[in-house]
Amino acid sequence: MSPRKRYWLMKSEPTDFSIDDLQRVGTEPWTGVRNYQARNFMRDGMQIGDGVLFYHSNCDVPGVYGVAEVASTAYPDPTQFQKKSKYFDPKTTREEPRWFLVDVGFVRKLDAPIPLETIRAHADALGEEFALIRKGSRLSVLPVTAAQWKVLLALEAK
C-alpha cells in the first residue's frame, strides 16, 4: 500500500523564482530554505507526488499562483557548500549536511491567483491551525491538510 498523499504550500518571491519560471524549466530544486522547521518538512515529511501550492510572497499581490508536486525525495541543498552562494553555511559539511531540499515539478498555473486577502476571508473554512494566516507564522514551507487544499483550490476564479 502506498503512503497517503500529503499537501504543502511553498513560498517564493517571484523576483527570485516564479510559477512562470517553474513552468519554463519543468522541475527545480527548492534551494535556500534556512529555517529548521521548513527544512524538516522537506526532509522528513515530503514524498514524491505530494501536492504543492506555489505561493508568491513579497510582491504586489501575494497569493497562490500555481500547483506543483514534490518530484524527488530530500537531498542535501548544494548551495550550503558554495562559498559564493547567498545560502552558503560555513558550519555545515558534506559529511554532515544541515540543509536539505526537494525538487518541485510544475503541474499548472492557476487561471487567476488566489490572493492572500481572499484566503484570509475564508479563514473559518480553513481553520485556525492553517499556518499561512496565523499571526507570527513566516515559514516558507507549510503543511496543508487535504480539506484545506480543497478549500483553497475552490477559491480559484474560473
MDTraj code that builds the backbone (N, CA, C; nanometers):
import mdtraj as md
import numpy as np

residues = "MET SER PRO ARG LYS ARG TYR TRP LEU MET LYS SER GLU PRO THR ASP PHE SER ILE ASP ASP LEU GLN ARG VAL GLY THR GLU PRO TRP THR GLY VAL ARG ASN TYR GLN ALA ARG ASN PHE MET ARG ASP GLY MET GLN ILE GLY ASP GLY VAL LEU PHE TYR HIS SER ASN CYS ASP VAL PRO GLY VAL TYR GLY VAL ALA GLU VAL ALA SER THR ALA TYR PRO ASP PRO THR GLN PHE GLN LYS LYS SER LYS TYR PHE ASP PRO LYS THR THR ARG GLU GLU PRO ARG TRP PHE LEU VAL ASP VAL GLY PHE VAL ARG LYS LEU ASP ALA PRO ILE PRO LEU GLU THR ILE ARG ALA HIS ALA ASP ALA LEU GLY GLU GLU PHE ALA LEU ILE ARG LYS GLY SER ARG LEU SER VAL LEU PRO VAL THR ALA ALA GLN TRP LYS VAL LEU LEU ALA LEU GLU ALA LYS".split()
xyz = np.array([
    [0.0846, -0.1180, 0.0000],
    [0.0000, 0.0000, 0.0000],
    [0.0887, 0.1238, 0.0000],
    [0.0576, 0.2211, -0.0847],
    [0.1407, 0.3410, -0.0925],
    [0.1052, 0.4379, 0.0196],
    [0.2030, 0.5183, 0.0630],
    [0.1754, 0.6154, 0.1689],
    [0.0732, 0.7183, 0.1218],
    [0.0032, 0.7744, 0.2168],
    [-0.1003, 0.8733, 0.1870],
    [-0.0369, 1.0007, 0.1307],
    [-0.0995, 1.0559, 0.0285],
    [-0.0516, 1.1805, -0.0316],
    [-0.0682, 1.2945, 0.0685],
    [0.0322, 1.3811, 0.0733],
    [0.0290, 1.4992, 0.1585],
    [0.0270, 1.6233, 0.0711],
    [-0.0007, 1.7360, 0.1370],
    [-0.0105, 1.8623, 0.0662],
    [0.0703, 1.9687, 0.1388],
    [0.1223, 2.0633, 0.0604],
    [0.2127, 2.1652, 0.1133],
    [0.1865, 2.2982, 0.0447],
    [0.2284, 2.4047, 0.1083],
    [0.2337, 2.5363, 0.0465],
    [0.3791, 2.5793, 0.0542],
    [0.4357, 2.6196, -0.0592],
    [0.5750, 2.6625, -0.0645],
    [0.5798, 2.8036, -0.1203],
    [0.6491, 2.8918, -0.0471],
    [0.6563, 3.0332, -0.0842],
    [0.7854, 3.0636, -0.1585],
    [0.7718, 3.1498, -0.2573],
    [0.8876, 3.2009, -0.3296],
    [0.8593, 3.3450, -0.3697],
    [0.9604, 3.4280, -0.3624],
    [0.9457, 3.5637, -0.4137],
    [0.9552, 3.5546, -0.5656],
    [0.8556, 3.6084, -0.6368],
    [0.8559, 3.5921, -0.7830],
    [0.9762, 3.6555, -0.8516],
    [1.0417, 3.7532, -0.7869],
    [1.1626, 3.8097, -0.8468],
    [1.2793, 3.7113, -0.8369],
    [1.2721, 3.6153, -0.7426],
    [1.3750, 3.5109, -0.7314],
    [1.3401, 3.3901, -0.8176],
    [1.2159, 3.3410, -0.8027],
    [1.1711, 3.2244, -0.8787],
    [1.0192, 3.2213, -0.8748],
    [0.9577, 3.2278, -0.9923],
    [0.8118, 3.2376, -1.0015],
    [0.7511, 3.1099, -1.0589],
    [0.6188, 3.1039, -1.0567],
    [0.5492, 2.9914, -1.1197],
    [0.5796, 2.9879, -1.2692],
    [0.5984, 3.1046, -1.3305],
    [0.6360, 3.1082, -1.4732],
    [0.7731, 3.0455, -1.4952],
    [0.8655, 3.0706, -1.4014],
    [0.9983, 3.0085, -1.4105],
    [0.9857, 2.8570, -1.3991],
    [0.9036, 2.8103, -1.3046],
    [0.8865, 2.6656, -1.2875],
    [0.8230, 2.6057, -1.4122],
    [0.7263, 2.6747, -1.4697],
    [0.6637, 2.6252, -1.5924],
    [0.7681, 2.6120, -1.7035],
    [0.8575, 2.7085, -1.7121],
    [0.9605, 2.7089, -1.8166],
    [1.0595, 2.5936, -1.7985],
    [1.1045, 2.5687, -1.6740],
    [1.2078, 2.4670, -1.6523],
    [1.1507, 2.3282, -1.6228],
    [1.0257, 2.3216, -1.5788],
    [0.9617, 2.1921, -1.5528],
    [0.9814, 2.1406, -1.4117],
    [1.1063, 2.1278, -1.3713],
    [1.1405, 2.0797, -1.2366],
    [1.2578, 2.1612, -1.1860],
    [1.2544, 2.1947, -1.0566],
    [1.3596, 2.2796, -0.9992],
    [1.3879, 2.2375, -0.8555],
    [1.5162, 2.2334, -0.8147],
    [1.5482, 2.2121, -0.6732],
    [1.5023, 2.3337, -0.5914],
    [1.4380, 2.3104, -0.4780],
    [1.3873, 2.4184, -0.3927],
    [1.4977, 2.4594, -0.2961],
    [1.5948, 2.5333, -0.3463],
    [1.7133, 2.5698, -0.2701],
    [1.6878, 2.6864, -0.1752],
    [1.7774, 2.7007, -0.0800],
    [1.7836, 2.8213, 0.0017],
    [1.6985, 2.8240, 0.1267],
    [1.6292, 2.7155, 0.1595],
    [1.5495, 2.7154, 0.2829],
    [1.6467, 2.7084, 0.4007],
    [1.6393, 2.8080, 0.4883],
    [1.7300, 2.8149, 0.6026],
    [1.6518, 2.8326, 0.7330],
    [1.5442, 2.7592, 0.7443],
    [1.4651, 2.7525, 0.8667],
    [1.4524, 2.6044, 0.9000],
    [1.4819, 2.5692, 1.0256],
    [1.4845, 2.4275, 1.0624],
    [1.3494, 2.3589, 1.0474],
    [1.2415, 2.4269, 1.0850],
    [1.1103, 2.3643, 1.0743],
    [1.0733, 2.3399, 0.9277],
    [1.0976, 2.4390, 0.8420],
    [1.0703, 2.4226, 0.6989],
    [1.1586, 2.3120, 0.6405],
    [1.2850, 2.3091, 0.6814],
    [1.3753, 2.2025, 0.6361],
    [1.3223, 2.0662, 0.6762],
    [1.2752, 2.0552, 0.8011],
    [1.2240, 1.9272, 0.8497],
    [1.1019, 1.8817, 0.7712],
    [1.0161, 1.9766, 0.7322],
    [0.9012, 1.9400, 0.6497],
    [0.9497, 1.8776, 0.5193],
    [1.0501, 1.9389, 0.4563],
    [1.1017, 1.8856, 0.3304],
    [1.1748, 1.7533, 0.3521],
    [1.2609, 1.7492, 0.4520],
    [1.3458, 1.6321, 0.4746],
    [1.2663, 1.5122, 0.5258],
    [1.1747, 1.5375, 0.6189],
    [1.1086, 1.4274, 0.6889],
    [0.9646, 1.4021, 0.6455],
    [0.9002, 1.5043, 0.5858],
    [0.7581, 1.4899, 0.5578],
    [0.7208, 1.4726, 0.4124],
    [0.7991, 1.5309, 0.3226],
    [0.7598, 1.5308, 0.1817],
    [0.7936, 1.3993, 0.1129],
    [0.7001, 1.3601, 0.0255],
    [0.7174, 1.2384, -0.0534],
    [0.6884, 1.2713, -0.1990],
    [0.7515, 1.1975, -0.2884],
    [0.7291, 1.2176, -0.4313],
    [0.5794, 1.2074, -0.4600],
    [0.5283, 1.3050, -0.5348],
    [0.3875, 1.3068, -0.5713],
    [0.3001, 1.3910, -0.4808],
    [0.3542, 1.4370, -0.3667],
    [0.2772, 1.5261, -0.2798],
    [0.2414, 1.6532, -0.3559],
    [0.1247, 1.7088, -0.3263],
    [0.0793, 1.8317, -0.3902],
    [0.1416, 1.9542, -0.3270],
    [0.1692, 2.0546, -0.4085],
    [0.2300, 2.1800, -0.3629],
    [0.1498, 2.2971, -0.4197],
    [0.1087, 2.3871, -0.3312],
    [0.0535, 2.5148, -0.3740],
    [0.1702, 2.6114, -0.3850],
    [0.1903, 2.6690, -0.5015],
    [0.3028, 2.7591, -0.5278],
    [0.2573, 2.9009, -0.4953],
    [0.3176, 2.9582, -0.3912],
    [0.2760, 3.0864, -0.3354],
    [0.3799, 3.1932, -0.3649],
    [0.3366, 3.3057, -0.4216],
    [0.4256, 3.4199, -0.4418],
    [0.4167, 3.5108, -0.3193],
    [0.5312, 3.5393, -0.2592],
    [0.5370, 3.6283, -0.1428],
    [0.6160, 3.7536, -0.1781],
    [0.6062, 3.8529, -0.0915],
    [0.6815, 3.9772, -0.1080],
    [0.6633, 4.0365, -0.2477],
    [0.5355, 4.0530, -0.2864],
    [0.5025, 4.1098, -0.4161],
    [0.3731, 4.1899, -0.4015],
    [0.3300, 4.2556, -0.5087],
    [0.2105, 4.3402, -0.5019],
    [0.0867, 4.2631, -0.4579],
    [0.0686, 4.1425, -0.5120],
    [-0.0472, 4.0607, -0.4757],
    [0.0029, 3.9237, -0.4312],
    [0.0387, 3.9109, -0.3021],
    [0.0813, 3.7797, -0.2552],
    [-0.0355, 3.6814, -0.2618],
    [-0.0037, 3.5568, -0.2955],
    [-0.1086, 3.4566, -0.3022],
    [-0.0618, 3.3315, -0.3739],
    [-0.1553, 3.2395, -0.3921],
    [-0.1281, 3.1132, -0.4611],
    [-0.1399, 3.1386, -0.6111],
    [-0.0355, 3.1029, -0.6843],
    [-0.0307, 3.1269, -0.8284],
    [-0.0282, 2.9985, -0.9110],
    [-0.0040, 2.8865, -0.8460],
    [0.0034, 2.7640, -0.9235],
    [0.0040, 2.6403, -0.8370],
    [0.0058, 2.5269, -0.9065],
    [0.0105, 2.3965, -0.8418],
    [0.1347, 2.3246, -0.8941],
    [0.2049, 2.2612, -0.8021],
    [0.3238, 2.1840, -0.8364],
    [0.3159, 2.0524, -0.7599],
    [0.4204, 1.9727, -0.7721],
    [0.4262, 1.8493, -0.6935],
    [0.5700, 1.8223, -0.6533],
    [0.5840, 1.7510, -0.5443],
    [0.7163, 1.7096, -0.4994],
    [0.7671, 1.6063, -0.5987],
    [0.8862, 1.6306, -0.6540],
    [0.9389, 1.5478, -0.7623],
    [1.0609, 1.4651, -0.7224],
    [1.1053, 1.4768, -0.5956],
    [1.2187, 1.3953, -0.5502],
    [1.2084, 1.3766, -0.3997],
    [1.2827, 1.2798, -0.3513],
    [1.2999, 1.2714, -0.2066],
    [1.4013, 1.3789, -0.1673],
    [1.4100, 1.4080, -0.0392],
    [1.5001, 1.5127, 0.0095],
    [1.6464, 1.4723, -0.0091],
    [1.7274, 1.5729, -0.0394],
    [1.8724, 1.5530, -0.0505],
    [1.9408, 1.6830, -0.0091],
    [2.0709, 1.6788, 0.0235],
    [2.1393, 1.7994, 0.0712],
    [2.1336, 1.9138, -0.0301],
    [2.1027, 2.0341, 0.0194],
    [2.0998, 2.1553, -0.0630],
    [2.2441, 2.1912, -0.0972],
    [2.2823, 2.1853, -0.2257],
    [2.4216, 2.2119, -0.2619],
    [2.4651, 2.3555, -0.2345],
    [2.3713, 2.4498, -0.2251],
    [2.4101, 2.5896, -0.2041],
    [2.4741, 2.6112, -0.0671],
    [2.4495, 2.5211, 0.0284],
    [2.5097, 2.5373, 0.1604],
    [2.6617, 2.5209, 0.1559],
    [2.7125, 2.4561, 0.0512],
    [2.8572, 2.4313, 0.0385],
    [2.9267, 2.5312, -0.0542],
    [2.8509, 2.6140, -0.1247],
    [2.9070, 2.7032, -0.2264],
    [2.9383, 2.8399, -0.1664],
    [3.0679, 2.8687, -0.1517],
    [3.1095, 2.9912, -0.0836],
    [3.0548, 3.1183, -0.1477],
    [3.0293, 3.1170, -0.2765],
    [2.9786, 3.2367, -0.3436],
    [2.8261, 3.2487, -0.3373],
    [2.7595, 3.1472, -0.2837],
    [2.6138, 3.1485, -0.2750],
    [2.5675, 3.2301, -0.1548],
    [2.4558, 3.3013, -0.1718],
    [2.3989, 3.3736, -0.0572],
    [2.3458, 3.2754, 0.0473],
    [2.3352, 3.1479, 0.0119],
    [2.2867, 3.0448, 0.1048],
    [2.4004, 2.9618, 0.1644],
    [2.5249, 3.0034, 0.1413],
    [2.6404, 2.9332, 0.1967],
    [2.6317, 2.9275, 0.3492],
    [2.6636, 2.8107, 0.4055],
    [2.6654, 2.7924, 0.5507],
    [2.8020, 2.7368, 0.5899],
    [2.8881, 2.8193, 0.6491],
    [3.0234, 2.7736, 0.6817],
    [3.0271, 2.6663, 0.7905],
    [2.9161, 2.6456, 0.8605],
    [2.9147, 2.5481, 0.9701],
    [2.8727, 2.4080, 0.9266],
    [2.8381, 2.3893, 0.8013],
    [2.7943, 2.2584, 0.7549],
    [2.9059, 2.1899, 0.6764],
    [2.8988, 2.0588, 0.6698],
    [2.9971, 1.9816, 0.5926],
    [2.9230, 1.8848, 0.5012],
    [2.9923, 1.8381, 0.3981],
    [2.9308, 1.7397, 0.3081],
    [2.9030, 1.6092, 0.3815],
    [2.9845, 1.5787, 0.4821],
    [2.9644, 1.4569, 0.5596],
    [2.8423, 1.4682, 0.6523],
    [2.8170, 1.5896, 0.7003],
    [2.7021, 1.6137, 0.7876],
    [2.6297, 1.7404, 0.7430],
    [2.5564, 1.7300, 0.6312],
    [2.4863, 1.8481, 0.5816],
    [2.3767, 1.8918, 0.6784],
    [2.3513, 2.0197, 0.6815],
    [2.2498, 2.0766, 0.7699],
    [2.1195, 2.1035, 0.6949],
    [2.1297, 2.1413, 0.5671],
    [2.0142, 2.1885, 0.4905],
    [1.9799, 2.0925, 0.3779],
    [1.8508, 2.0643, 0.3644],
    [1.8014, 1.9706, 0.2641],
    [1.6968, 2.0384, 0.1766],
    [1.6719, 1.9797, 0.0614],
    [1.5719, 2.0318, -0.0306],
    [1.5042, 1.9164, -0.1018],
    [1.3977, 1.9485, -0.1721],
    [1.3339, 1.8556, -0.2646],
    [1.3255, 1.9250, -0.3998],
    [1.3120, 1.8464, -0.5042],
    [1.2827, 1.9014, -0.6355],
    [1.1315, 1.9193, -0.6445],
    [1.0909, 2.0283, -0.7091],
    [0.9500, 2.0599, -0.7264],
    [0.9205, 2.0624, -0.8760],
    [0.8131, 1.9928, -0.9150],
    [0.7758, 1.9848, -1.0562],
    [0.6486, 2.0634, -1.0862],
    [0.6472, 2.1283, -1.2012],
    [0.5322, 2.2083, -1.2443],
    [0.4129, 2.1181, -1.2739],
    [0.2937, 2.1602, -1.2279],
    [0.1688, 2.0938, -1.2648],
    [0.0845, 2.1889, -1.3491],
    [0.0529, 2.3085, -1.2929],
    [-0.0244, 2.4052, -1.3705],
    [-0.0234, 2.5417, -1.3031],
    [-0.0425, 2.6435, -1.3847],
    [-0.0679, 2.7783, -1.3328],
    [-0.2172, 2.7895, -1.3063],
    [-0.2538, 2.8658, -1.2058],
    [-0.3949, 2.8912, -1.1828],
    [-0.4462, 2.9883, -1.2888],
    [-0.5748, 2.9784, -1.3196],
    [-0.6357, 3.0710, -1.4157],
    [-0.6209, 3.2142, -1.3660],
    [-0.6347, 3.2321, -1.2358],
    [-0.6121, 3.3619, -1.1706],
    [-0.5565, 3.3316, -1.0324],
    [-0.4648, 3.4144, -0.9826],
    [-0.4098, 3.3885, -0.8494],
    [-0.5180, 3.3943, -0.7417],
    [-0.4911, 3.3262, -0.6329],
    [-0.5779, 3.3336, -0.5151],
    [-0.5058, 3.4249, -0.4163],
    [-0.5492, 3.5525, -0.4079],
    [-0.4774, 3.6491, -0.3231],
    [-0.4866, 3.6145, -0.1743],
    [-0.3853, 3.6550, -0.1014],
    [-0.3833, 3.6339, 0.0431],
    [-0.5088, 3.6912, 0.1084],
    [-0.5557, 3.8071, 0.0624],
    [-0.6754, 3.8664, 0.1242],
    [-0.7972, 3.7757, 0.1050],
    [-0.8073, 3.7066, -0.0079],
    [-0.9161, 3.6107, -0.0302],
    [-0.8997, 3.4911, 0.0630],
    [-0.7772, 3.4448, 0.0782],
    [-0.7500, 3.3319, 0.1680],
    [-0.7890, 3.3692, 0.3109],
    [-0.7509, 3.4885, 0.3539],
    [-0.7871, 3.5337, 0.4894],
    [-0.9383, 3.5430, 0.5069],
    [-1.0092, 3.5823, 0.4012],
    [-1.1546, 3.5953, 0.4082],
    [-1.2228, 3.4593, 0.4266],
    [-1.1503, 3.3526, 0.4018],
    [-1.2041, 3.2171, 0.4179],
    [-1.1385, 3.1443, 0.5352],
    [-1.0925, 3.2203, 0.6320],
    [-1.0231, 3.1627, 0.7482],
    [-1.1096, 3.0603, 0.8210],
    [-1.2397, 3.0856, 0.8315],
    [-1.3272, 2.9908, 0.9021],
    [-1.3248, 2.8535, 0.8360],
    [-1.3285, 2.8513, 0.7028],
    [-1.3284, 2.7242, 0.6303],
    [-1.1919, 2.6552, 0.6370],
    [-1.0863, 2.7349, 0.6488],
    [-0.9508, 2.6786, 0.6522],
    [-0.9107, 2.6325, 0.7915],
    [-0.9680, 2.6919, 0.8932],
    [-0.9351, 2.6543, 1.0309],
    [-0.8218, 2.7374, 1.0858],
    [-0.8264, 2.7594, 1.2164],
    [-0.7266, 2.8461, 1.2795],
    [-0.5874, 2.7842, 1.2798],
    [-0.5781, 2.6534, 1.2558],
    [-0.4461, 2.5901, 1.2535],
    [-0.3728, 2.6128, 1.1210],
    [-0.4396, 2.6746, 1.0217],
    [-0.3743, 2.6982, 0.8932],
    [-0.2650, 2.8035, 0.9105],
    [-0.1407, 2.7594, 0.8985],
    [-0.0252, 2.8420, 0.9359],
    [-0.0110, 2.9693, 0.8523],
    [-0.0541, 2.9678, 0.7269],
    [-0.0357, 3.0852, 0.6421],
    [-0.1049, 3.2086, 0.6992],
    [-0.2191, 3.1903, 0.7627],
    [-0.2954, 3.3048, 0.8121],
    [-0.2865, 3.3203, 0.9636],
    [-0.2044, 3.2388, 1.0262],
    [-0.1834, 3.2510, 1.1704],
    [-0.0819, 3.3616, 1.1969],
    [-0.1112, 3.4482, 1.2929],
    [-0.0210, 3.5587, 1.3261],
    [0.1157, 3.5047, 1.3669],
    [0.2198, 3.5703, 1.3167],
    [0.3557, 3.5347, 1.3548],
    [0.4167, 3.4213, 1.2755],
    [0.3410, 3.3557, 1.1897],
    [0.3945, 3.2450, 1.1105],
    [0.4550, 3.2993, 0.9819],
    [0.5836, 3.2735, 0.9620],
    [0.6510, 3.3236, 0.8420],
    [0.7252, 3.2122, 0.7679],
    [0.6878, 3.0882, 0.7931],
    [0.7572, 2.9777, 0.7284],
    [0.7394, 2.9800, 0.5772],
    [0.8423, 2.9363, 0.5058],
    [0.8363, 2.9319, 0.3599],
    [0.7832, 2.7983, 0.3085],
    [0.7731, 2.6996, 0.3961],
    [0.7180, 2.5687, 0.3623],
    [0.6183, 2.5338, 0.4716],
    [0.4923, 2.5118, 0.4330],
    [0.3870, 2.4872, 0.5307],
    [0.3072, 2.3624, 0.4947],
    [0.2681, 2.2833, 0.5930],
    [0.1771, 2.1726, 0.5627],
    [0.0363, 2.2252, 0.5371],
    [-0.0349, 2.1565, 0.4510],
    [-0.1732, 2.1887, 0.4173],
    [-0.2512, 2.0582, 0.4286],
    [-0.3638, 2.0593, 0.4972],
    [-0.4450, 1.9377, 0.5052],
    [-0.5182, 1.9158, 0.3728],
    [-0.5682, 1.7946, 0.3532],
    [-0.6456, 1.7657, 0.2319],
    [-0.7681, 1.8563, 0.2245],
    [-0.8325, 1.8819, 0.3380],
    [-0.9508, 1.9690, 0.3393],
    [-0.9125, 2.1128, 0.3037],
    [-0.8012, 2.1620, 0.3575],
    [-0.7556, 2.2978, 0.3251],
    [-0.7190, 2.3086, 0.1770],
    [-0.6546, 2.2061, 0.1238],
    [-0.6187, 2.2013, -0.0185],
    [-0.7443, 2.2200, -0.1040],
    [-0.8501, 2.1468, -0.0709],
    [-0.9754, 2.1559, -0.1470],
    [-1.0370, 2.2949, -0.1348],
    [-1.0378, 2.3505, -0.0139],
    [-1.0936, 2.4846, 0.0061],
    [-1.0148, 2.5864, -0.0757],
    [-0.8837, 2.5804, -0.0683],
    [-0.8009, 2.6781, -0.1389],
    [-0.8200, 2.6689, -0.2909],
    [-0.8173, 2.5492, -0.3454],
    [-0.8320, 2.5385, -0.4906],
    [-0.9733, 2.5733, -0.5354],
    [-1.0713, 2.5585, -0.4470],
    [-1.2083, 2.6005, -0.4793],
    [-1.2184, 2.7536, -0.4902],
    [-1.1221, 2.8265, -0.4335],
    [-1.1215, 2.9721, -0.4404],
    [-1.0695, 3.0252, -0.5737],
    [-1.0148, 2.9355, -0.6548],
    [-0.9615, 2.9770, -0.7847],
    [-1.0745, 3.0279, -0.8724],
    [-1.0581, 3.1479, -0.9253],
    [-1.1580, 3.2055, -1.0157],
    [-1.1508, 3.1313, -1.1489],
    [-1.2619, 3.0838, -1.1921],
    [-1.2640, 3.0085, -1.3194],
    [-1.3204, 3.0952, -1.4290],
])
top = md.Topology()
chain = top.add_chain()
for i, resn in enumerate(residues, 1):
    res = top.add_residue(resn, chain, resSeq=i)
    for name in ("N", "CA", "C"):
        top.add_atom(name, md.element.get_by_symbol(name[0]), res)
traj = md.Trajectory(xyz[None], top)
